[in-house]
């Protein structure tokens, strides 16, 4: 099958990776690969916050939304008289 399908490479801007790409090329990146860097062993979420500054804001917003949904769900169950401590 490999001999029948041509394999094409995308330009670097389509998959920027800190391990292989320089900081200057990051400005033009269309996607950023947040894979683990084998050289630093840095935790993925810590690296994401460092590489993509707005990550912290996105993460906070999502955590707040998850918390809000959990509280609303708990409130609805409590109002129905179906209080479940594990929720």
Backbone as JSON Lines, residues from 0, in Angstrom:
{"i":0,"aa":"X","n":[0.82,-1.19,0.0],"ca":[0.0,0.0,0.0],"c":[0.87,1.26,0.0]}
{"i":1,"aa":"X","n":[1.96,1.26,0.72],"ca":[2.8,2.46,0.81],"c":[3.35,2.87,-0.55]}
{"i":2,"aa":"X","n":[3.52,1.93,-1.44],"ca":[4.05,2.25,-2.77],"c":[2.97,2.84,-3.67]}
{"i":3,"aa":"X","n":[1.71,2.74,-3.26],"ca":[0.6,3.23,-4.07],"c":[0.13,4.61,-3.64]}
{"i":4,"aa":"X","n":[0.41,4.99,-2.4],"ca":[-0.06,6.27,-1.87],"c":[1.14,7.18,-1.63]}
{"i":5,"aa":"X","n":[1.14,8.3,-2.29],"ca":[2.23,9.26,-2.09],"c":[2.12,9.9,-0.71]}
{"i":6,"aa":"X","n":[3.22,10.01,-0.03],"ca":[3.25,10.65,1.29],"c":[3.82,12.04,1.13]}
{"i":7,"aa":"X","n":[3.08,13.02,1.58],"ca":[3.5,14.42,1.47],"c":[3.77,14.96,2.87]}
{"i":8,"aa":"X","n":[4.71,15.84,2.98],"ca":[5.0,16.5,4.25],"c":[4.34,17.87,4.27]}
{"i":9,"aa":"X","n":[3.81,18.22,5.42],"ca":[3.26,19.56,5.59],"c":[4.37,20.53,5.95]}
{"i":10,"aa":"X","n":[4.2,21.8,5.63],"ca":[5.18,22.8,6.07],"c":[5.24,22.85,7.6]}
{"i":11,"aa":"X","n":[6.35,23.27,8.13],"ca":[6.57,23.32,9.58],"c":[5.49,24.12,10.3]}
{"i":12,"aa":"X","n":[4.94,25.14,9.68],"ca":[3.92,25.98,10.35],"c":[2.67,25.2,10.73]}
{"i":13,"aa":"X","n":[2.45,24.05,10.1],"ca":[1.25,23.26,10.39],"c":[1.41,22.38,11.61]}
{"i":14,"aa":"X","n":[2.61,22.18,12.1],"ca":[2.8,21.42,13.32],"c":[4.08,21.88,14.0]}
{"i":15,"aa":"X","n":[3.96,22.94,14.77],"ca":[5.11,23.49,15.47],"c":[5.34,22.68,16.74]}
{"i":16,"aa":"X","n":[6.58,22.32,16.98],"ca":[6.95,21.54,18.16],"c":[8.18,22.2,18.79]}
{"i":17,"aa":"X","n":[8.11,22.44,20.07],"ca":[9.2,23.13,20.76],"c":[10.53,22.38,20.64]}
{"i":18,"aa":"X","n":[10.47,21.06,20.62],"ca":[11.68,20.26,20.57],"c":[12.44,20.46,19.26]}
{"i":19,"aa":"X","n":[11.7,20.59,18.15],"ca":[12.33,20.61,16.83],"c":[12.31,21.98,16.15]}
{"i":20,"aa":"X","n":[11.5,22.91,16.64],"ca":[11.32,24.19,15.95],"c":[11.85,25.35,16.8]}
{"i":21,"aa":"X","n":[12.21,26.43,16.16],"ca":[12.71,27.59,16.9],"c":[11.56,28.53,17.29]}
{"i":22,"aa":"X","n":[11.84,29.43,18.23],"ca":[10.81,30.34,18.74],"c":[10.31,31.3,17.66]}
{"i":23,"aa":"X","n":[11.16,31.66,16.73],"ca":[10.76,32.59,15.67],"c":[9.67,31.97,14.79]}
{"i":24,"aa":"X","n":[9.78,30.69,14.5],"ca":[8.79,30.02,13.65],"c":[7.45,29.82,14.38]}
{"i":25,"aa":"X","n":[7.46,29.9,15.7],"ca":[6.22,29.74,16.49],"c":[5.21,30.83,16.15]}
{"i":26,"aa":"X","n":[5.69,32.02,15.8],"ca":[4.8,33.14,15.47],"c":[3.91,32.83,14.27]}
{"i":27,"aa":"X","n":[4.39,31.96,13.38],"ca":[3.64,31.62,12.17],"c":[2.9,30.29,12.31]}
{"i":28,"aa":"X","n":[3.01,29.65,13.46],"ca":[2.44,28.3,13.64],"c":[0.92,28.31,13.56]}
{"i":29,"aa":"X","n":[0.38,27.35,12.84],"ca":[-1.07,27.17,12.74],"c":[-1.55,26.18,13.81]}
{"i":30,"aa":"X","n":[-0.71,25.22,14.17],"ca":[-0.99,24.3,15.27],"c":[0.29,24.13,16.08]}
{"i":31,"aa":"X","n":[0.11,23.92,17.38],"ca":[1.25,23.73,18.28],"c":[1.12,22.37,18.93]}
{"i":32,"aa":"X","n":[2.13,21.55,18.78],"ca":[2.16,20.22,19.37],"c":[2.65,20.36,20.81]}
{"i":33,"aa":"X","n":[1.82,19.97,21.76],"ca":[2.18,20.08,23.17],"c":[2.67,18.74,23.72]}
{"i":34,"aa":"X","n":[3.38,18.0,22.9],"ca":[3.89,16.71,23.33],"c":[4.98,16.89,24.38]}
{"i":35,"aa":"X","n":[5.26,15.82,25.09],"ca":[6.32,15.86,26.1],"c":[7.67,16.05,25.43]}
{"i":36,"aa":"X","n":[8.48,16.89,26.02],"ca":[9.83,17.11,25.53],"c":[10.75,16.13,26.26]}
{"i":37,"aa":"X","n":[11.33,15.16,25.55],"ca":[12.17,14.16,26.21],"c":[13.42,14.75,26.86]}
{"i":38,"aa":"X","n":[13.8,15.94,26.45],"ca":[15.01,16.56,27.0],"c":[14.76,17.17,28.38]}
{"i":39,"aa":"X","n":[13.56,17.66,28.63],"ca":[13.3,18.38,29.88],"c":[12.48,17.59,30.9]}
{"i":40,"aa":"X","n":[11.69,16.63,30.45],"ca":[10.8,15.84,31.33],"c":[9.8,16.74,32.06]}
{"i":41,"aa":"X","n":[9.53,17.93,31.51],"ca":[8.6,18.88,32.1],"c":[7.16,18.35,31.98]}
{"i":42,"aa":"X","n":[6.36,18.46,33.04],"ca":[4.96,18.02,32.95],"c":[4.23,18.75,31.82]}
{"i":43,"aa":"X","n":[3.33,18.04,31.15],"ca":[2.67,18.56,29.96],"c":[1.88,19.84,30.22]}
{"i":44,"aa":"X","n":[1.12,19.9,31.32],"ca":[0.32,21.1,31.59],"c":[1.19,22.3,31.93]}
{"i":45,"aa":"X","n":[2.29,22.06,32.6],"ca":[3.22,23.15,32.92],"c":[3.84,23.69,31.63]}
{"i":46,"aa":"X","n":[4.2,22.77,30.73],"ca":[4.77,23.18,29.44],"c":[3.74,23.93,28.61]}
{"i":47,"aa":"X","n":[2.5,23.47,28.62],"ca":[1.44,24.13,27.85],"c":[1.27,25.57,28.32]}
{"i":48,"aa":"X","n":[1.28,25.8,29.62],"ca":[1.13,27.15,30.16],"c":[2.32,28.04,29.77]}
{"i":49,"aa":"X","n":[3.49,27.46,29.66],"ca":[4.68,28.22,29.29],"c":[4.71,28.5,27.78]}
{"i":50,"aa":"X","n":[4.36,27.51,26.98],"ca":[4.43,27.64,25.52],"c":[3.3,28.49,24.97]}
{"i":51,"aa":"X","n":[2.1,28.31,25.53],"ca":[0.9,29.02,25.04],"c":[0.38,29.87,26.21]}
{"i":52,"aa":"X","n":[0.76,31.14,26.3],"ca":[0.41,31.97,27.45],"c":[-1.09,32.0,27.77]}
{"i":53,"aa":"X","n":[-1.95,32.0,26.76],"ca":[-3.39,32.05,27.02],"c":[-3.94,30.74,27.57]}
{"i":54,"aa":"X","n":[-3.11,29.71,27.62],"ca":[-3.53,28.41,28.15],"c":[-4.05,28.55,29.59]}
{"i":55,"aa":"X","n":[-3.39,29.36,30.39],"ca":[-3.79,29.54,31.79],"c":[-5.21,30.08,31.87]}
{"i":56,"aa":"X","n":[-5.53,31.06,31.02],"ca":[-6.89,31.62,31.0],"c":[-7.91,30.58,30.55]}
{"i":57,"aa":"X","n":[-7.58,29.85,29.49],"ca":[-8.49,28.81,29.0],"c":[-8.73,27.76,30.06]}
{"i":58,"aa":"X","n":[-7.66,27.32,30.71],"ca":[-7.75,26.28,31.73],"c":[-8.61,26.75,32.9]}
{"i":59,"aa":"X","n":[-8.41,27.99,33.34],"ca":[-9.21,28.54,34.44],"c":[-10.68,28.62,34.07]}
{"i":60,"aa":"X","n":[-10.96,29.06,32.86],"ca":[-12.34,29.19,32.4],"c":[-13.03,27.82,32.34]}
{"i":61,"aa":"X","n":[-12.33,26.83,31.85],"ca":[-12.91,25.48,31.76],"c":[-13.12,24.89,33.14]}
{"i":62,"aa":"X","n":[-12.16,25.09,34.05],"ca":[-12.31,24.58,35.42],"c":[-13.51,25.23,36.11]}
{"i":63,"aa":"X","n":[-13.69,26.54,35.91],"ca":[-14.83,27.24,36.51],"c":[-16.15,26.71,35.93]}
{"i":64,"aa":"X","n":[-16.18,26.46,34.64],"ca":[-17.38,25.94,34.0],"c":[-17.72,24.54,34.53]}
{"i":65,"aa":"X","n":[-16.72,23.69,34.67],"ca":[-16.93,22.35,35.21],"c":[-17.47,22.43,36.64]}
{"i":66,"aa":"X","n":[-16.91,23.33,37.43],"ca":[-17.36,23.51,38.81],"c":[-18.81,24.01,38.85]}
{"i":67,"aa":"X","n":[-19.13,24.97,37.99],"ca":[-20.49,25.52,37.92],"c":[-21.49,24.44,37.53]}
{"i":68,"aa":"X","n":[-21.17,23.65,36.53],"ca":[-22.06,22.57,36.09],"c":[-22.26,21.56,37.21]}
{"i":69,"aa":"X","n":[-21.2,21.24,37.92],"ca":[-21.29,20.31,39.05],"c":[-22.2,20.84,40.14]}
{"i":70,"aa":"X","n":[-22.08,22.13,40.46],"ca":[-22.93,22.74,41.49],"c":[-24.39,22.75,41.05]}
{"i":71,"aa":"X","n":[-24.64,23.08,39.78],"ca":[-26.01,23.11,39.27],"c":[-26.63,21.71,39.3]}
{"i":72,"aa":"X","n":[-25.85,20.72,38.94],"ca":[-26.34,19.34,38.95],"c":[-26.67,18.91,40.37]}
{"i":73,"aa":"X","n":[-25.78,19.24,41.3],"ca":[-25.99,18.9,42.7],"c":[-27.23,19.6,43.24]}
{"i":74,"aa":"X","n":[-27.41,20.88,42.87],"ca":[-28.57,21.65,43.31],"c":[-29.86,21.04,42.78]}
{"i":75,"aa":"X","n":[-29.88,20.65,41.5],"ca":[-31.08,20.04,40.92],"c":[-31.43,18.74,41.62]}
{"i":76,"aa":"X","n":[-30.43,17.92,41.91],"ca":[-30.67,16.66,42.6],"c":[-31.2,16.91,44.0]}
{"i":77,"aa":"X","n":[-30.63,17.91,44.67],"ca":[-31.07,18.22,46.03],"c":[-32.52,18.71,46.03]}
{"i":78,"aa":"X","n":[-32.87,19.55,45.05],"ca":[-34.24,20.06,44.95],"c":[-35.24,18.95,44.67]}
{"i":79,"aa":"X","n":[-34.83,17.92,43.97],"ca":[-35.71,16.79,43.67],"c":[-35.77,15.81,44.84]}
{"i":80,"aa":"X","n":[-35.0,16.07,45.87],"ca":[-34.97,15.17,47.01],"c":[-34.13,13.93,46.76]}
{"i":81,"aa":"X","n":[-33.25,14.01,45.81],"ca":[-32.39,12.88,45.46],"c":[-30.95,13.18,45.81]}
{"i":82,"aa":"X","n":[-30.72,13.7,46.99],"ca":[-29.36,14.09,47.38],"c":[-28.44,12.87,47.38]}
{"i":83,"aa":"X","n":[-27.35,12.98,46.62],"ca":[-26.34,11.93,46.55],"c":[-25.01,12.54,46.99]}
{"i":84,"aa":"X","n":[-24.46,12.03,48.06],"ca":[-23.21,12.58,48.58],"c":[-22.04,12.36,47.63]}
{"i":85,"aa":"X","n":[-22.1,11.29,46.82],"ca":[-20.96,11.01,45.97],"c":[-20.88,11.94,44.77]}
{"i":86,"aa":"X","n":[-21.92,12.7,44.48],"ca":[-21.89,13.62,43.35],"c":[-21.39,14.91,43.83]}
